[in-house]
Amino acid sequence: MAFLRDKDKTVIQTRFEELVNPVTVVNFTQELECQFCRETRQLMEEVADLSKKLKLQVHNFQVDKEEAKKYSIDKIPATVIVGKKDYGIRFFGIPSGYEFGNLIEAIIMVSKGDSGLEPETRDALSKLHDPVHLQVFVTPT
Amino acid sequence: MQLAHKFALESDRVVADMVEVTEFPHLGQRYGVMGVPKTVANEVSVAEGAVPEQYLLANIQAVMKKTGRS
């Protein structure tokens, strides 16, 4: 059974008309012993189907160790939103409810390559010299 | 849109993970997640709830300064 209703698909397709550059949705999964891996993969398949500018790449977390290392994936389900480059945007767990909206917005942002942040914030971020690992903890809503 | 993801797009130094805490309860425990969204920068809590970008930025800068990094 599909996760996205026809009504949802139409709304998302309209939002995806804003897409500029191609985006690859990179999904890390495995068949067994992973809560929501199957559901996350299916959701990403349904989302990727909604625009020709989207491509889905699925990796087996257990087998494709090189890819997991490349994207610093240490747990699954994991989804990386890659545009012209890997900007460091990851979703661990299934992005459902409010987070699903964030997934769609992240895809659009990556495609446009524009964060929309204030000039002062952009300037300050450009001056960071050392790695910053942000983790935002959320719950399904 | 997660502010953290916007920060990641803007800076090559920033990686931003959305973590669904009910799927990874050990991380919720490790970082003492009582309410969401909770944002952690390099192992230090920097925001609880939705916050303005200036607030998140200032707290990240404070963490980097405290850890002797920019």
N, CA and C atoms of all chains as a GROMACS GRO file, in nm:
protein
  633
    1MET      N    1   0.083  -0.120   0.000
    1MET     CA    2   0.000   0.000   0.000
    1MET      C    3   0.087   0.125   0.000
    2ALA      N    4   0.046   0.222  -0.078
    2ALA     CA    5   0.126   0.345  -0.087
    2ALA      C    6   0.109   0.431   0.038
    3PHE      N    7   0.216   0.501   0.075
    3PHE     CA    8   0.209   0.593   0.189
    3PHE      C    9   0.141   0.724   0.148
    4LEU      N   10   0.180   0.769   0.028
    4LEU     CA   11   0.130   0.899  -0.016
    4LEU      C   12  -0.003   0.885  -0.088
    5ARG      N   13  -0.099   0.964  -0.045
    5ARG     CA   14  -0.229   0.965  -0.113
    5ARG      C   15  -0.215   1.050  -0.239
    6ASP      N   16  -0.307   1.029  -0.332
    6ASP     CA   17  -0.302   1.106  -0.458
    6ASP      C   18  -0.301   1.256  -0.431
    7LYS      N   19  -0.378   1.295  -0.330
    7LYS     CA   20  -0.389   1.437  -0.294
    7LYS      C   21  -0.252   1.491  -0.249
    8ASP      N   22  -0.183   1.411  -0.167
    8ASP     CA   23  -0.049   1.450  -0.119
    8ASP      C   24   0.048   1.462  -0.236
    9LYS      N   25   0.038   1.363  -0.326
    9LYS     CA   26   0.129   1.361  -0.441
    9LYS      C   27   0.114   1.487  -0.524
   10THR      N   28  -0.010   1.529  -0.545
   10THR     CA   29  -0.036   1.648  -0.625
   10THR      C   30   0.027   1.771  -0.558
   11VAL      N   31   0.011   1.781  -0.426
   11VAL     CA   32   0.066   1.896  -0.352
   11VAL      C   33   0.220   1.896  -0.363
   12ILE      N   34   0.280   1.779  -0.344
   12ILE     CA   35   0.427   1.770  -0.350
   12ILE      C   36   0.478   1.798  -0.491
   13GLN      N   37   0.408   1.745  -0.589
   13GLN     CA   38   0.448   1.770  -0.729
   13GLN      C   39   0.447   1.919  -0.760
   14THR      N   40   0.350   1.988  -0.708
   14THR     CA   41   0.342   2.132  -0.729
   14THR      C   42   0.463   2.200  -0.663
   15ARG      N   43   0.496   2.157  -0.541
   15ARG     CA   44   0.614   2.213  -0.472
   15ARG      C   45   0.742   2.182  -0.552
   16PHE      N   46   0.749   2.064  -0.608
   16PHE     CA   47   0.868   2.021  -0.682
   16PHE      C   48   0.886   2.095  -0.815
   17GLU      N   49   0.785   2.169  -0.855
   17GLU     CA   50   0.803   2.251  -0.977
   17GLU      C   51   0.912   2.355  -0.955
   18GLU      N   52   0.942   2.381  -0.826
   18GLU     CA   53   1.048   2.478  -0.791
   18GLU      C   54   1.188   2.420  -0.808
   19LEU      N   55   1.199   2.288  -0.823
   19LEU     CA   56   1.332   2.225  -0.830
   19LEU      C   57   1.413   2.282  -0.946
   20VAL      N   58   1.541   2.306  -0.919
   20VAL     CA   59   1.628   2.367  -1.020
   20VAL      C   60   1.730   2.263  -1.070
   21ASN      N   61   1.818   2.222  -0.981
   21ASN     CA   62   1.922   2.123  -1.016
   21ASN      C   63   1.880   1.984  -0.968
   22PRO      N   64   1.935   1.881  -1.031
   22PRO     CA   65   1.902   1.744  -0.990
   22PRO      C   66   1.943   1.716  -0.845
   23VAL      N   67   1.866   1.632  -0.780
   23VAL     CA   68   1.894   1.594  -0.641
   23VAL      C   69   1.893   1.441  -0.633
   24THR      N   70   1.991   1.387  -0.561
   24THR     CA   71   1.992   1.243  -0.537
   24THR      C   72   1.955   1.215  -0.392
   25VAL      N   73   1.856   1.131  -0.375
   25VAL     CA   74   1.815   1.088  -0.242
   25VAL      C   75   1.888   0.956  -0.216
   26VAL      N   76   1.982   0.957  -0.123
   26VAL     CA   77   2.062   0.838  -0.097
   26VAL      C   78   2.010   0.772   0.030
   27ASN      N   79   1.958   0.651   0.014
   27ASN     CA   80   1.895   0.581   0.125
   27ASN      C   81   1.978   0.459   0.167
   28PHE      N   82   2.005   0.450   0.297
   28PHE     CA   83   2.076   0.334   0.352
   28PHE      C   84   1.976   0.250   0.429
   29THR      N   85   1.979   0.120   0.400
   29THR     CA   86   1.876   0.032   0.454
   29THR      C   87   1.931  -0.108   0.475
   30GLN      N   88   1.851  -0.196   0.531
   30GLN     CA   89   1.881  -0.339   0.531
   30GLN      C   90   1.750  -0.413   0.548
   31GLU      N   91   1.752  -0.540   0.512
   31GLU     CA   92   1.627  -0.616   0.510
   31GLU      C   93   1.576  -0.653   0.650
   32LEU      N   94   1.668  -0.695   0.735
   32LEU     CA   95   1.626  -0.748   0.865
   32LEU      C   96   1.674  -0.662   0.980
   33GLU      N   97   1.608  -0.680   1.093
   33GLU     CA   98   1.648  -0.613   1.217
   33GLU      C   99   1.667  -0.463   1.202
   34CYS      N  100   1.575  -0.400   1.138
   34CYS     CA  101   1.579  -0.254   1.128
   34CYS      C  102   1.436  -0.202   1.127
   35GLN      N  103   1.400  -0.136   1.237
   35GLN     CA  104   1.266  -0.080   1.246
   35GLN      C  105   1.252   0.033   1.144
   36PHE      N  106   1.150   0.028   1.067
   36PHE     CA  107   1.116   0.134   0.970
   36PHE      C  108   1.209   0.147   0.849
   37CYS      N  109   1.303   0.054   0.831
   37CYS     CA  110   1.389   0.059   0.712
   37CYS      C  111   1.306   0.041   0.585
   38ARG      N  112   1.220  -0.060   0.588
   38ARG     CA  113   1.140  -0.089   0.470
   38ARG      C  114   1.046   0.028   0.438
   39GLU      N  115   0.985   0.082   0.543
   39GLU     CA  116   0.891   0.193   0.524
   39GLU      C  117   0.964   0.317   0.472
   40THR      N  118   1.083   0.342   0.526
   40THR     CA  119   1.159   0.461   0.483
   40THR      C  120   1.196   0.449   0.336
   41ARG      N  121   1.241   0.331   0.297
   41ARG     CA  122   1.278   0.309   0.157
   41ARG      C  123   1.158   0.331   0.066
   42GLN      N  124   1.045   0.275   0.107
   42GLN     CA  125   0.924   0.290   0.024
   42GLN      C  126   0.883   0.437   0.012
   43LEU      N  127   0.892   0.508   0.124
   43LEU     CA  128   0.856   0.650   0.123
   43LEU      C  129   0.948   0.727   0.028
   44MET      N  130   1.078   0.696   0.032
   44MET     CA  131   1.173   0.765  -0.055
   44MET      C  132   1.147   0.730  -0.202
   45GLU      N  133   1.108   0.606  -0.227
   45GLU     CA  134   1.075   0.566  -0.365
   45GLU      C  135   0.956   0.646  -0.416
   46GLU      N  136   0.857   0.660  -0.330
   46GLU     CA  137   0.737   0.735  -0.371
   46GLU      C  138   0.768   0.883  -0.394
   47VAL      N  139   0.854   0.939  -0.308
   47VAL     CA  140   0.890   1.081  -0.322
   47VAL      C  141   0.973   1.102  -0.450
   48ALA      N  142   1.071   1.014  -0.469
   48ALA     CA  143   1.160   1.028  -0.585
   48ALA      C  144   1.085   1.017  -0.717
   49ASP      N  145   0.973   0.945  -0.714
   49ASP     CA  146   0.892   0.927  -0.834
   49ASP      C  147   0.816   1.054  -0.875
   50LEU      N  148   0.817   1.152  -0.786
   50LEU     CA  149   0.733   1.270  -0.811
   50LEU      C  150   0.799   1.380  -0.894
   51SER      N  151   0.928   1.361  -0.927
   51SER     CA  152   0.993   1.458  -1.014
   51SER      C  153   1.104   1.392  -1.094
   52LYS      N  154   1.118   1.436  -1.218
   52LYS     CA  155   1.226   1.383  -1.302
   52LYS      C  156   1.362   1.432  -1.254
   53LYS      N  157   1.362   1.535  -1.171
   53LYS     CA  158   1.489   1.589  -1.121
   53LYS      C  159   1.540   1.511  -1.001
   54LEU      N  160   1.460   1.416  -0.954
   54LEU     CA  161   1.501   1.337  -0.837
   54LEU      C  162   1.545   1.197  -0.877
   55LYS      N  163   1.655   1.154  -0.811
   55LYS     CA  164   1.705   1.019  -0.835
   55LYS      C  165   1.720   0.952  -0.699
   56LEU      N  166   1.681   0.826  -0.693
   56LEU     CA  167   1.697   0.753  -0.567
   56LEU      C  168   1.811   0.653  -0.579
   57GLN      N  169   1.895   0.653  -0.478
   57GLN     CA  170   2.006   0.557  -0.473
   57GLN      C  171   1.990   0.479  -0.343
   58VAL      N  172   1.977   0.348  -0.353
   58VAL     CA  173   1.957   0.268  -0.232
   58VAL      C  174   2.081   0.185  -0.204
   59HIS      N  175   2.129   0.191  -0.081
   59HIS     CA  176   2.245   0.112  -0.042
   59HIS      C  177   2.210   0.020   0.073
   60ASN      N  178   2.266  -0.099   0.067
   60ASN     CA  179   2.253  -0.192   0.178
   60ASN      C  180   2.362  -0.155   0.280
   61PHE      N  181   2.318  -0.117   0.398
   61PHE     CA  182   2.409  -0.068   0.502
   61PHE      C  183   2.517  -0.170   0.539
   62GLN      N  184   2.476  -0.298   0.538
   62GLN     CA  185   2.569  -0.405   0.576
   62GLN      C  186   2.673  -0.434   0.467
   63VAL      N  187   2.630  -0.418   0.342
   63VAL     CA  188   2.715  -0.455   0.230
   63VAL      C  189   2.796  -0.338   0.175
   64ASP      N  190   2.728  -0.224   0.155
   64ASP     CA  191   2.794  -0.108   0.093
   64ASP      C  192   2.868  -0.023   0.197
   65LYS      N  193   2.965  -0.083   0.259
   65LYS     CA  194   3.035  -0.017   0.370
   65LYS      C  195   3.110   0.108   0.325
   66GLU      N  196   3.162   0.103   0.203
   66GLU     CA  197   3.237   0.219   0.152
   66GLU      C  198   3.147   0.342   0.141
   67GLU      N  199   3.025   0.320   0.088
   67GLU     CA  200   2.930   0.430   0.074
   67GLU      C  201   2.887   0.482   0.210
   68ALA      N  202   2.864   0.390   0.304
   68ALA     CA  203   2.823   0.430   0.439
   68ALA      C  204   2.933   0.515   0.503
   69LYS      N  205   3.055   0.476   0.478
   69LYS     CA  206   3.169   0.551   0.533
   69LYS      C  207   3.179   0.689   0.468
   70LYS      N  208   3.158   0.690   0.338
   70LYS     CA  209   3.166   0.816   0.262
   70LYS      C  210   3.069   0.921   0.316
   71TYR      N  211   2.949   0.875   0.354
   71TYR     CA  212   2.848   0.969   0.404
   71TYR      C  213   2.841   0.970   0.558
   72SER      N  214   2.935   0.905   0.624
   72SER     CA  215   2.937   0.896   0.771
   72SER      C  216   2.805   0.843   0.828
   73ILE      N  217   2.757   0.734   0.771
   73ILE     CA  218   2.632   0.674   0.818
   73ILE      C  219   2.665   0.566   0.921
   74ASP      N  220   2.617   0.586   1.044
   74ASP     CA  221   2.647   0.490   1.151
   74ASP      C  222   2.522   0.421   1.204
   75LYS      N  223   2.406   0.456   1.150
   75LYS     CA  224   2.281   0.392   1.193
   75LYS      C  225   2.179   0.403   1.080
   76ILE      N  226   2.080   0.316   1.085
   76ILE     CA  227   1.980   0.316   0.979
   76ILE      C  228   1.839   0.302   1.037
   77PRO      N  229   1.734   0.340   0.962
   77PRO     CA  230   1.737   0.394   0.827
   77PRO      C  231   1.800   0.533   0.822
   78ALA      N  232   1.874   0.557   0.714
   78ALA     CA  233   1.937   0.687   0.695
   78ALA      C  234   1.912   0.736   0.553
   79THR      N  235   1.892   0.865   0.540
   79THR     CA  236   1.869   0.925   0.408
   79THR      C  237   1.952   1.052   0.397
   80VAL      N  238   2.028   1.062   0.289
   80VAL     CA  239   2.113   1.178   0.265
   80VAL      C  240   2.058   1.249   0.142
   81ILE      N  241   2.048   1.382   0.152
   81ILE     CA  242   1.997   1.460   0.038
   81ILE      C  243   2.116   1.527  -0.029
   82VAL      N  244   2.149   1.479  -0.149
   82VAL     CA  245   2.270   1.525  -0.218
   82VAL      C  246   2.234   1.606  -0.342
   83GLY      N  247   2.294   1.723  -0.355
   83GLY     CA  248   2.272   1.806  -0.473
   83GLY      C  249   2.399   1.811  -0.556
   84LYS      N  250   2.445   1.932  -0.587
   84LYS     CA  251   2.569   1.946  -0.661
   84LYS      C  252   2.684   1.881  -0.585
   85LYS      N  253   2.667   1.876  -0.451
   85LYS     CA  254   2.763   1.805  -0.366
   85LYS      C  255   2.689   1.756  -0.243
   86ASP      N  256   2.758   1.684  -0.156
   86ASP     CA  257   2.698   1.643  -0.030
   86ASP      C  258   2.711   1.760   0.067
   87TYR      N  259   2.599   1.823   0.097
   87TYR     CA  260   2.601   1.940   0.186
   87TYR      C  261   2.603   1.901   0.335
   88GLY      N  262   2.584   1.771   0.363
   88GLY     CA  263   2.581   1.728   0.504
   88GLY      C  264   2.441   1.728   0.562
   89ILE      N  265   2.343   1.696   0.479
   89ILE     CA  266   2.204   1.695   0.524
   89ILE      C  267   2.154   1.551   0.533
   90ARG      N  268   2.127   1.509   0.657
   90ARG     CA  269   2.089   1.370   0.681
   90ARG      C  270   1.961   1.356   0.761
   91PHE      N  271   1.889   1.249   0.733
   91PHE     CA  272   1.770   1.213   0.810
   91PHE      C  273   1.791   1.072   0.862
   92PHE      N  274   1.792   1.056   0.994
   92PHE     CA  275   1.803   0.923   1.053
   92PHE      C  276   1.667   0.885   1.111
   93GLY      N  277   1.614   0.772   1.064
   93GLY     CA  278   1.478   0.735   1.101
   93GLY      C  279   1.384   0.779   0.990
   94ILE      N  280   1.260   0.742   1.002
   94ILE     CA  281   1.164   0.777   0.897
   94ILE      C  282   1.113   0.920   0.919
   95PRO      N  283   1.127   1.006   0.817
   95PRO     CA  284   1.073   1.141   0.834
   95PRO      C  285   0.922   1.140   0.809
   96SER      N  286   0.848   1.130   0.918
   96SER     CA  287   0.702   1.126   0.904
   96SER      C  288   0.642   1.249   0.971
   97GLY      N  289   0.515   1.271   0.948
   97GLY     CA  290   0.446   1.386   1.007
   97GLY      C  291   0.514   1.516   0.970
   98TYR      N  292   0.542   1.597   1.070
   98TYR     CA  293   0.604   1.728   1.047
   98TYR      C  294   0.738   1.715   0.975
   99GLU      N  295   0.812   1.610   1.009
   99GLU     CA  296   0.945   1.590   0.949
   99GLU      C  297   0.936   1.556   0.800
  100PHE      N  298   0.822   1.503   0.758
  100PHE     CA  299   0.807   1.476   0.616
  100PHE      C  300   0.810   1.609   0.539
  101GLY      N  301   0.745   1.708   0.595
  101GLY     CA  302   0.748   1.842   0.535
  101GLY      C  303   0.891   1.894   0.528
  102ASN      N  304   0.967   1.867   0.634
  102ASN     CA  305   1.108   1.910   0.636
  102ASN      C  306   1.191   1.839   0.529
  103LEU      N  307   1.157   1.713   0.503
  103LEU     CA  308   1.227   1.638   0.398
  103LEU      C  309   1.203   1.704   0.262
  104ILE      N  310   1.077   1.735   0.234
  104ILE     CA  311   1.042   1.797   0.106
  104ILE      C  312   1.113   1.933   0.092
  105GLU      N  313   1.110   2.010   0.200
  105GLU     CA  314   1.175   2.142   0.198
  105GLU      C  315   1.326   2.129   0.180
  106ALA      N  316   1.385   2.026   0.242
  106ALA     CA  317   1.530   2.005   0.230
  106ALA      C  318   1.567   1.971   0.085
  107ILE      N  319   1.484   1.891   0.021
  107ILE     CA  320   1.509   1.855  -0.120
  107ILE      C  321   1.505   1.980  -0.207
  108ILE      N  322   1.406   2.066  -0.184
  108ILE     CA  323   1.392   2.188  -0.263
  108ILE      C  324   1.511   2.281  -0.238
  109MET      N  325   1.548   2.294  -0.109
  109MET     CA  326   1.661   2.381  -0.074
  109MET      C  327   1.791   2.334  -0.141
  110VAL      N  328   1.816   2.204  -0.135
  110VAL     CA  329   1.938   2.148  -0.194
  110VAL      C  330   1.937   2.169  -0.346
  111SER      N  331   1.821   2.152  -0.406
  111SER     CA  332   1.810   2.169  -0.551
  111SER      C  333   1.839   2.313  -0.592
  112LYS      N  334   1.792   2.406  -0.509
  112LYS     CA  335   1.815   2.548  -0.539
  112LYS      C  336   1.956   2.592  -0.496
  113GLY      N  337   2.013   2.519  -0.400
  113GLY     CA  338   2.146   2.555  -0.348
  113GLY      C  339   2.144   2.684  -0.270
  114ASP      N  340   2.029   2.717  -0.211
  114ASP     CA  341   2.018   2.841  -0.135
  114ASP      C  342   1.952   2.814   0.000
  115SER      N  343   2.024   2.852   0.108
  115SER     CA  344   1.973   2.826   0.243
  115SER      C  345   1.865   2.924   0.285
  116GLY      N  346   1.866   3.041   0.226
  116GLY     CA  347   1.768   3.143   0.265
  116GLY      C  348   1.801   3.210   0.397
  117LEU      N  349   1.920   3.182   0.452
  117LEU     CA  350   1.959   3.242   0.581
  117LEU      C  351   1.994   3.390   0.563
  118GLU      N  352   1.992   3.462   0.676
  118GLU     CA  353   2.028   3.604   0.676
  118GLU      C  354   2.176   3.619   0.636
  119PRO      N  355   2.211   3.731   0.570
  119PRO     CA  356   2.350   3.752   0.529
  119PRO      C  357   2.449   3.743   0.645
  120GLU      N  358   2.411   3.794   0.764
  120GLU     CA  359   2.501   3.791   0.880
  120GLU      C  360   2.528   3.646   0.923
  121THR      N  361   2.424   3.564   0.917
  121THR     CA  362   2.440   3.423   0.957
  121THR      C  363   2.530   3.351   0.857
  122ARG      N  364   2.509   3.377   0.728
  122ARG     CA  365   2.592   3.314   0.624
  122ARG      C  366   2.738   3.352   0.645
  123ASP      N  367   2.759   3.480   0.675
  123ASP     CA  368   2.894   3.530   0.695
  123ASP      C  369   2.961   3.460   0.814
  124ALA      N  370   2.887   3.450   0.923
  124ALA     CA  371   2.941   3.386   1.044
  124ALA      C  372   2.971   3.238   1.018
  125LEU      N  373   2.881   3.170   0.946
  125LEU     CA  374   2.902   3.028   0.918
  125LEU      C  375   3.023   3.007   0.827
  126SER      N  376   3.047   3.102   0.738
  126SER     CA  377   3.161   3.088   0.647
  126SER      C  378   3.294   3.102   0.723
  127LYS      N  379   3.287   3.156   0.845
  127LYS     CA  380   3.410   3.174   0.923
  127LYS      C  381   3.440   3.057   1.016
  128LEU      N  382   3.355   2.956   1.015
  128LEU     CA  383   3.382   2.839   1.100
  128LEU      C  384   3.503   2.765   1.044
  129HIS      N  385   3.596   2.732   1.132
  129HIS     CA  386   3.717   2.663   1.086
  129HIS      C  387   3.713   2.513   1.115
  130ASP      N  388   3.638   2.478   1.218
  130ASP     CA  389   3.637   2.338   1.261
  130ASP      C  390   3.500   2.274   1.239
  131PRO      N  391   3.499   2.140   1.229
  131PRO     CA  392   3.373   2.070   1.201
  131PRO      C  393   3.269   2.089   1.312
  132VAL      N  394   3.146   2.108   1.269
  132VAL     CA  395   3.033   2.117   1.362
  132VAL      C  396   2.935   2.006   1.326
  133HIS      N  397   2.909   1.920   1.424
  133HIS     CA  398   2.811   1.813   1.400
  133HIS      C  399   2.684   1.845   1.476
  134LEU      N  400   2.580   1.881   1.402
  134LEU     CA  401   2.451   1.913   1.464
  134LEU      C  402   2.362   1.790   1.460
  135GLN      N  403   2.298   1.763   1.573
  135GLN     CA  404   2.199   1.656   1.578
  135GLN      C  405   2.070   1.716   1.631
  136VAL      N  406   1.965   1.707   1.551
  136VAL     CA  407   1.836   1.760   1.594
  136VAL      C  408   1.743   1.641   1.624
  137PHE      N  409   1.708   1.630   1.752
  137PHE     CA  410   1.623   1.518   1.792
  137PHE      C  411   1.476   1.556   1.779
  138VAL      N  412   1.402   1.468   1.712
  138VAL     CA  413   1.261   1.494   1.687
  138VAL      C  414   1.181   1.366   1.717
  139THR      N  415   1.050   1.382   1.725
  139THR     CA  416   0.962   1.265   1.740
  139THR      C  417   0.857   1.270   1.630
  140PRO      N  418   0.797   1.156   1.597
  140PRO     CA  419   0.694   1.159   1.494
  140PRO      C  420   0.572   1.236   1.546
  141THR      N  421   0.521   1.327   1.466
  141THR     CA  422   0.403   1.404   1.510
  141THR      C  423   0.288   1.386   1.412
  142MET      N  424   1.118   2.346   0.770
  142MET     CA  425   1.259   2.322   0.737
  142MET      C  426   1.342   2.332   0.864
  143GLN      N  427   1.428   2.234   0.882
  143GLN     CA  428   1.518   2.239   0.997
  143GLN      C  429   1.624   2.346   0.974
  144LEU      N  430   1.636   2.432   1.073
  144LEU     CA  431   1.738   2.536   1.067
  144LEU      C  432   1.877   2.472   1.053
  145ALA      N  433   1.895   2.362   1.124
  145ALA     CA  434   2.024   2.293   1.121
  145ALA      C  435   2.061   2.253   0.978
  146HIS      N  436   1.961   2.210   0.901
  146HIS     CA  437   1.987   2.171   0.762
  146HIS      C  438   2.026   2.292   0.678
  147LYS      N  439   1.969   2.407   0.710
  147LYS     CA  440   2.007   2.530   0.638
  147LYS      C  441   2.153   2.564   0.670
  148PHE      N  442   2.191   2.546   0.796
  148PHE     CA  443   2.330   2.574   0.836
  148PHE      C  444   2.425   2.480   0.760
  149ALA      N  445   2.383   2.355   0.745
  149ALA     CA  446   2.466   2.256   0.675
  149ALA      C  447   2.483   2.295   0.528
  150LEU      N  448   2.375   2.343   0.468
  150LEU     CA  449   2.383   2.381   0.327
  150LEU      C  450   2.482   2.497   0.309
  151GLU      N  451   2.479   2.585   0.406
  151GLU     CA  452   2.558   2.707   0.397
  151GLU      C  453   2.707   2.686   0.424
  152SER      N  454   2.739   2.592   0.512
  152SER     CA  455   2.880   2.575   0.550
  152SER      C  456   2.930   2.432   0.527
  153ASP      N  457   3.044   2.422   0.464
  153ASP     CA  458   3.106   2.290   0.442
  153ASP      C  459   3.151   2.227   0.574
  154ARG      N  460   3.161   2.308   0.678
  154ARG     CA  461   3.205   2.257   0.810
  154ARG      C  462   3.092   2.192   0.888
  155VAL      N  463   2.968   2.221   0.846
  155VAL     CA  464   2.852   2.176   0.924
  155VAL      C  465   2.785   2.053   0.861
  156VAL      N  466   2.764   1.952   0.944
  156VAL     CA  467   2.683   1.836   0.905
  156VAL      C  468   2.563   1.836   1.000
  157ALA      N  469   2.442   1.820   0.945
  157ALA     CA  470   2.322   1.826   1.029
  157ALA      C  471   2.238   1.700   1.013
  158ASP      N  472   2.216   1.634   1.125
  158ASP     CA  473   2.136   1.511   1.126
  158ASP      C  474   2.000   1.537   1.191
  159MET      N  475   1.895   1.498   1.126
  159MET     CA  476   1.768   1.487   1.195
  159MET      C  477   1.765   1.347   1.251
  160VAL      N  478   1.738   1.333   1.379
  160VAL     CA  479   1.735   1.201   1.440
  160VAL      C  480   1.598   1.176   1.502
  161GLU      N  481   1.532   1.074   1.450
  161GLU     CA  482   1.400   1.039   1.503
  161GLU      C  483   1.425   0.960   1.632
  162VAL      N  484   1.401   1.026   1.743
  162VAL     CA  485   1.450   0.974   1.871
  162VAL      C  486   1.379   0.846   1.918
  163THR      N  487   1.256   0.824   1.875
  163THR     CA  488   1.190   0.700   1.919
  163THR      C  489   1.252   0.578   1.850
  164GLU      N  490   1.317   0.600   1.735
  164GLU     CA  491   1.386   0.489   1.668
  164GLU      C  492   1.527   0.468   1.720
  165PHE      N  493   1.580   0.572   1.785
  165PHE     CA  494   1.716   0.563   1.840
  165PHE      C  495   1.715   0.609   1.986
  166PRO      N  496   1.642   0.532   2.070
  166PRO     CA  497   1.623   0.577   2.210
  166PRO      C  498   1.754   0.592   2.288
  167HIS      N  499   1.857   0.513   2.250
  167HIS     CA  500   1.984   0.524   2.323
  167HIS      C  501   2.045   0.663   2.306
  168LEU      N  502   2.019   0.726   2.191
  168LEU     CA  503   2.072   0.861   2.170
  168LEU      C  504   1.991   0.963   2.250
  169GLY      N  505   1.862   0.938   2.259
  169GLY     CA  506   1.776   1.024   2.340
  169GLY      C  507   1.822   1.023   2.484
  170GLN      N  508   1.859   0.905   2.529
  170GLN     CA  509   1.906   0.889   2.667
  170GLN      C  510   2.042   0.956   2.686
  171ARG      N  511   2.128   0.932   2.589
  171ARG     CA  512   2.264   0.986   2.596
  171ARG      C  513   2.265   1.139   2.604
  172TYR      N  514   2.174   1.202   2.528
  172TYR     CA  515   2.173   1.349   2.525
  172TYR      C  516   2.062   1.409   2.611
  173GLY      N  517   1.996   1.324   2.690
  173GLY     CA  518   1.893   1.374   2.781
  173GLY      C  519   1.780   1.446   2.711
  174VAL      N  520   1.730   1.384   2.606
  174VAL     CA  521   1.621   1.447   2.531
  174VAL      C  522   1.488   1.429   2.606
  175MET      N  523   1.436   1.540   2.658
  175MET     CA  524   1.309   1.538   2.731
  175MET      C  525   1.199   1.597   2.643
  176GLY      N  526   1.236   1.698   2.564
  176GLY     CA  527   1.140   1.761   2.474
  176GLY      C  528   1.204   1.775   2.337
  177VAL      N  529   1.121   1.794   2.236
  177VAL     CA  530   1.173   1.807   2.099
  177VAL      C  531   1.118   1.933   2.034
  178PRO      N  532   1.184   1.987   1.932
  178PRO     CA  533   1.316   1.943   1.886
  178PRO      C  534   1.426   1.987   1.983
  179LYS      N  535   1.525   1.904   1.997
  179LYS     CA  536   1.641   1.940   2.078
  179LYS      C  537   1.762   1.933   1.987
  180THR      N  538   1.845   2.037   1.991
  180THR     CA  539   1.962   2.042   1.904
  180THR      C  540   2.090   2.031   1.984
  181VAL      N  541   2.177   1.943   1.938
  181VAL     CA  542   2.306   1.919   2.003
  181VAL      C  543   2.416   1.952   1.901
  182ALA      N  544   2.514   2.030   1.946
  182ALA     CA  545   2.629   2.062   1.859
  182ALA      C  546   2.754   2.004   1.920
  183ASN      N  547   2.820   1.918   1.848
  183ASN     CA  548   2.942   1.852   1.896
  183ASN      C  549   2.925   1.805   2.042
  184GLU      N  550   2.819   1.732   2.066
  184GLU     CA  551   2.791   1.668   2.197
  184GLU      C  552   2.738   1.764   2.304
  185VAL      N  553   2.721   1.892   2.271
  185VAL     CA  554   2.671   1.988   2.370
  185VAL      C  555   2.533   2.039   2.328
  186SER      N  556   2.439   2.042   2.423
  186SER     CA  557   2.305   2.091   2.391
  186SER      C  558   2.308   2.240   2.360
  187VAL      N  559   2.251   2.280   2.248
  187VAL     CA  560   2.253   2.422   2.211
  187VAL      C  561   2.113   2.483   2.195
  188ALA      N  562   2.011   2.401   2.186
  188ALA     CA  563   1.876   2.457   2.173
  188ALA      C  564   1.770   2.355   2.206
  189GLU      N  565   1.666   2.402   2.273
  189GLU     CA  566   1.547   2.318   2.295
  189GLU      C  567   1.428   2.394   2.242
  190GLY      N  568   1.349   2.328   2.161
  190GLY     CA  569   1.237   2.395   2.096
  190GLY      C  570   1.285   2.463   1.968
  191ALA      N  571   1.192   2.526   1.899
  191ALA     CA  572   1.228   2.598   1.776
  191ALA      C  573   1.288   2.732   1.816
  192VAL      N  574   1.403   2.763   1.759
  192VAL     CA  575   1.473   2.887   1.796
  192VAL      C  576   1.509   2.968   1.672
  193PRO      N  577   1.527   3.101   1.688
  193PRO     CA  578   1.568   3.183   1.574
  193PRO      C  579   1.712   3.152   1.532
  194GLU      N  580   1.745   3.182   1.407
  194GLU     CA  581   1.879   3.145   1.357
  194GLU      C  582   1.992   3.213   1.433
  195GLN      N  583   1.969   3.340   1.475
  195GLN     CA  584   2.075   3.411   1.548
  195GLN      C  585   2.107   3.340   1.680
  196TYR      N  586   2.002   3.288   1.744
  196TYR     CA  587   2.017   3.220   1.873
  196TYR      C  588   2.097   3.091   1.856
  197LEU      N  589   2.060   3.012   1.754
  197LEU     CA  590   2.130   2.886   1.730
  197LEU      C  591   2.276   2.913   1.692
  198LEU      N  592   2.295   3.012   1.607
  198LEU     CA  593   2.431   3.047   1.565
  198LEU      C  594   2.517   3.088   1.685
  199ALA      N  595   2.463   3.176   1.769
  199ALA     CA  596   2.539   3.225   1.885
  199ALA      C  597   2.576   3.109   1.978
  200ASN      N  598   2.482   3.015   1.997
  200ASN     CA  599   2.511   2.903   2.086
  200ASN      C  600   2.614   2.807   2.026
  201ILE      N  601   2.611   2.791   1.896
  201ILE     CA  602   2.712   2.706   1.830
  201ILE      C  603   2.849   2.774   1.844
  202GLN      N  604   2.851   2.904   1.820
  202GLN     CA  605   2.978   2.978   1.831
  202GLN      C  606   3.034   2.966   1.973
  203ALA      N  607   2.944   2.972   2.072
  203ALA     CA  608   2.988   2.961   2.213
  203ALA      C  609   3.049   2.824   2.240
  204VAL      N  610   2.986   2.720   2.185
  204VAL     CA  611   3.038   2.583   2.204
  204VAL      C  612   3.176   2.571   2.140
  205MET      N  613   3.191   2.625   2.018
  205MET     CA  614   3.317   2.614   1.947
  205MET      C  615   3.428   2.690   2.021
  206LYS      N  616   3.390   2.802   2.081
  206LYS     CA  617   3.486   2.883   2.155
  206LYS      C  618   3.531   2.809   2.281
  207LYS      N  619   3.432   2.751   2.350
  207LYS     CA  620   3.459   2.680   2.475
  207LYS      C  621   3.548   2.559   2.453
  208THR      N  622   3.528   2.493   2.338
  208THR     CA  623   3.609   2.375   2.311
  208THR      C  624   3.742   2.413   2.245
  209GLY      N  625   3.769   2.543   2.244
  209GLY     CA  626   3.897   2.592   2.192
  209GLY      C  627   3.905   2.592   2.042
  210ARG      N  628   3.785   2.585   1.979
  210ARG     CA  629   3.784   2.584   1.833
  210ARG      C  630   3.699   2.700   1.785
  211SER      N  631   3.712   2.734   1.660
  211SER     CA  632   3.641   2.852   1.609
  211SER      C  633   3.495   2.821   1.584
   0.00000   0.00000   0.00000
